[in-house]
């Protein structure tokens, strides 16, 4: 495939036409809607049949950013019916949604590297940018190839980008609380280098990372050891802890655990104050998105009247879902399940183990399979469609010997 001779102009096409969106809405509803979830929500989030109570968190499942991204992807297929449509990685972190897009012949491209497939894109192709956004190098490549870009990046992610760009403009190093390999954090990190690509960033994930950085800020240390501790993708090229930890600004991946992010901000601010005698070298901007916050708050509220066990439904690579699991695990038996197939067996439950990062099998809690009364809590991450939550609810009742008919839903 030859390089285009001149940079083609980015084509702008309005795909949110009323006629298209009407059809998209019907399709999205038919794929992901759940009458059972709607019924339970209407009835205050709880349903009891016999000695089994199913309690939903007040907020769970699809967020506005995910809904918008899915709508745009479906609309692309309708508007560009005859074109090849590509997607950078996954639209969101849910296998079922990505499977549906695959069925619509929307082809996923690698998201960790700009493979040669990107060089084969043409002006006739459509490229969808997922809800997490994409690094500037990927956006530049799409621009260079001249393809039609459908950008579904969530507005809350773009808010973080504006913040880290402004840090870079003021020669402030961005400390990003997030996962270095996560799509959103990769995209944010690329913006933290600023328009001139001279800015710097450091990505930290844990409180242990934070304490290490704080110790370096206060006491200095071995530069090479520092760089060895953080993987290459966790800091900008040329990052030097002796030079680039003087002025720092903290931002975070939108889906992190709020309490942890706040603690990280507090520790870094305290370390700088200790070193400098003031906080002039510290800036902070809380960039956890509203939807993540609401789902975490709703789960904490649910735990005020603790169920006997909790199912958290969502993709195993979903960051916001993972944090719901962490919150649950602190309080009660919690199972991170991808969908109802994890509950298919009568003996064991398949669920994701956050410590080993693998799906594993455990025996069901004995109470679930007994005749004793039980309250089953259910919540789901921002990328989990309602139909998967419905299937989990139905299977939970089924394990208690209660059929769908008893829920009295068409
Ligand atoms: S989880 Fe937050 S940042 Fe991510 S798509 Fe939803 S609203 Fe946007």
Boltz pocket constraint, residues with backbone or C-beta under 6 A from the ligand:
constraints:
  - pocket:
      binder: B
      contacts: [[A, 63], [A, 64], [A, 65], [A, 66], [A, 131], [A, 154], [A, 155], [A, 156], [A, 157], [A, 254], [A, 255], [A, 289], [A, 290], [A, 291], [A, 292], [A, 320], [A, 382]]
      max_distance: 6.0
